[in-house]
């Protein structure tokens, strides 16, 4: 069940990201739903699943959108792995956790992407890139991560029965 659900999430996200999401720009910025999904699944399912999802989504994104194949896959793999390491250490009930982790992951993703592109000879103006894209995308991704986290929690977490006194 979980493998099928993850496969469907990857396929649906890829289709939506390459077609419909371009109409949901805020200040000309698209949300990075792949990064959000990697963060949320790594938080819910752990480092193994998070890193595999990161690798697959990164390769798909590289093949279709990127001038260099492997950069997104590499970055997403490590984001999924390192966030997945915190799976058992963080509360799954707190919606602020995916917000904060997505905020840091988006900034980290863009810093590493810029470094890779710089060393591969692609010239990007970092200050313009950071001011015009990274700040808005970070906020956009972080807000969306709360919705994704609540939705994916219903899919991947089996509810437990709790008895309370009244």
C-alpha positions as CSV (number, residue, x, y, z in Angstrom):
1,X,0.0,0.0,0.0
2,X,2.7,2.5,1.0
3,X,4.8,1.8,-2.1
4,X,1.7,2.3,-4.4
5,X,0.8,5.5,-2.6
6,X,4.4,6.9,-2.9
7,X,4.5,5.9,-6.5
8,X,1.2,7.7,-7.2
9,X,2.4,10.8,-5.2
10,X,5.6,11.0,-7.3
11,X,3.7,10.6,-10.7
12,X,0.9,13.0,-9.8
13,X,3.4,15.6,-8.5
14,X,5.5,15.3,-11.6
15,X,2.5,15.8,-13.8
16,X,1.2,18.7,-11.8
17,X,4.5,20.4,-11.5
18,X,5.2,20.2,-15.2
19,X,1.7,21.4,-16.2
20,X,-0.9,22.9,-13.9
21,X,1.3,24.4,-11.2
22,X,2.7,27.1,-13.5
23,X,-0.6,28.8,-13.1
24,X,-0.2,29.1,-9.4
25,X,2.7,31.6,-9.4
26,X,3.0,34.1,-6.6
27,X,5.3,37.0,-7.4
28,X,6.4,34.9,-10.4
29,X,7.6,32.1,-8.1
30,X,6.5,28.4,-8.3
31,X,6.4,26.2,-5.3
32,X,8.9,23.4,-5.3
33,X,6.4,20.6,-4.5
34,X,9.1,18.0,-5.0
35,X,11.1,19.4,-2.2
36,X,8.0,19.7,0.0
37,X,7.1,16.0,-0.6
38,X,10.6,14.8,0.1
39,X,10.7,16.7,3.4
40,X,7.3,15.5,4.5
41,X,7.8,11.8,3.5
42,X,11.3,11.8,5.1
43,X,9.7,13.1,8.3
44,X,7.0,10.5,8.2
45,X,8.8,7.5,6.8
46,X,12.4,7.8,7.7
47,X,15.8,8.2,6.0
48,X,15.7,5.2,3.7
49,X,12.4,6.1,2.1
50,X,13.2,9.9,2.1
51,X,16.5,9.4,0.3
52,X,15.0,7.0,-2.3
53,X,12.1,9.4,-3.0
54,X,14.6,12.3,-3.2
55,X,16.8,10.4,-5.7
56,X,13.8,9.4,-7.9
57,X,12.2,12.9,-7.8
58,X,15.5,14.6,-8.4
59,X,16.3,12.4,-11.4
60,X,12.9,13.1,-12.9
61,X,13.3,16.8,-12.4
62,X,16.9,16.8,-13.8
63,X,15.9,14.8,-16.9
64,X,13.0,17.2,-17.8
65,X,13.9,20.6,-16.4
66,X,17.6,20.9,-15.6
67,X,20.6,21.7,-17.8
68,X,22.7,19.3,-15.8
69,X,21.6,15.8,-14.9
70,X,22.2,14.6,-11.3
71,X,22.4,17.9,-9.4
72,X,18.8,17.8,-8.1
73,X,19.0,14.1,-7.5
74,X,22.1,14.4,-5.4
75,X,20.8,17.3,-3.4
76,X,17.3,15.8,-2.9
77,X,18.9,12.4,-1.9
78,X,20.8,14.0,0.9
79,X,17.9,16.2,2.0
80,X,15.7,13.1,2.3
81,X,18.4,11.2,4.1
82,X,19.3,13.8,6.7
83,X,15.7,14.8,7.4
84,X,14.7,11.2,7.6
85,X,17.3,10.7,10.4
86,X,15.0,12.9,12.6
87,X,11.9,10.7,12.0
88,X,11.7,9.3,15.5
89,X,13.2,12.3,17.3
90,X,10.4,14.8,16.3
91,X,6.7,14.9,17.2
92,X,4.5,13.9,14.3
93,X,1.6,16.0,15.8
94,X,3.2,19.4,15.5
95,X,2.5,21.1,12.2
96,X,5.3,23.7,12.9
97,X,8.0,21.1,12.4
98,X,7.5,20.6,8.7
99,X,7.3,24.4,8.3
100,X,10.6,25.0,9.9
101,X,12.4,22.0,8.3
102,X,11.0,23.0,4.8
103,X,12.2,26.5,5.4
104,X,15.8,25.3,6.1
105,X,15.7,22.7,3.4
106,X,14.6,25.2,0.7
107,X,17.5,27.6,1.7
108,X,19.9,24.7,1.8
109,X,18.7,23.3,-1.5
110,X,19.2,26.7,-3.3
111,X,22.7,27.2,-1.7
112,X,23.9,23.8,-2.8
113,X,22.3,24.1,-6.2
114,X,24.0,27.5,-6.7
115,X,27.4,26.0,-5.6
116,X,27.0,23.0,-8.0
117,X,26.1,25.3,-10.9
118,X,28.9,27.7,-10.1
119,X,31.5,24.9,-10.1
120,X,30.0,23.5,-13.3
121,X,30.5,26.8,-15.1
122,X,27.0,28.1,-15.1
123,X,27.0,31.8,-14.1
124,X,24.2,32.8,-11.7
125,X,24.0,36.2,-9.9
126,X,23.6,35.0,-6.3
127,X,22.3,38.2,-4.8
128,X,19.6,38.7,-7.4
129,X,18.8,34.9,-7.3
130,X,18.5,35.0,-3.5
131,X,16.4,38.2,-3.3
132,X,14.0,37.4,-6.2
133,X,13.6,33.7,-5.9
134,X,14.8,32.0,-2.7
135,X,13.1,34.3,-0.2
136,X,9.7,34.0,-1.7
137,X,10.0,30.3,-2.6
138,X,11.1,29.6,1.0
139,X,7.9,31.1,2.4
140,X,5.7,29.6,-0.2
141,X,7.2,26.1,0.3
142,X,7.0,26.4,4.1
143,X,3.4,27.3,4.1
144,X,2.4,24.6,1.6
145,X,4.4,22.1,3.7
146,X,1.8,22.4,6.5
147,X,-1.0,21.3,4.1
148,X,1.1,18.5,2.6
149,X,2.1,17.3,6.1
150,X,-1.5,17.1,7.3
151,X,-2.6,15.4,4.1
152,X,0.3,12.8,4.1
153,X,-0.1,12.1,7.8
154,X,-3.6,10.8,7.0
155,X,-2.1,8.5,4.3
156,X,1.0,7.2,6.1
157,X,0.3,7.2,9.8
158,X,-2.0,4.6,11.2
159,X,-4.1,6.1,13.9
160,X,-3.8,4.7,17.4
161,X,-6.7,4.3,19.8
162,X,-6.4,6.6,22.9
163,X,-8.5,6.3,26.0
164,X,-9.0,9.4,28.1
165,X,-10.6,10.1,31.4
166,X,-13.4,12.7,31.5
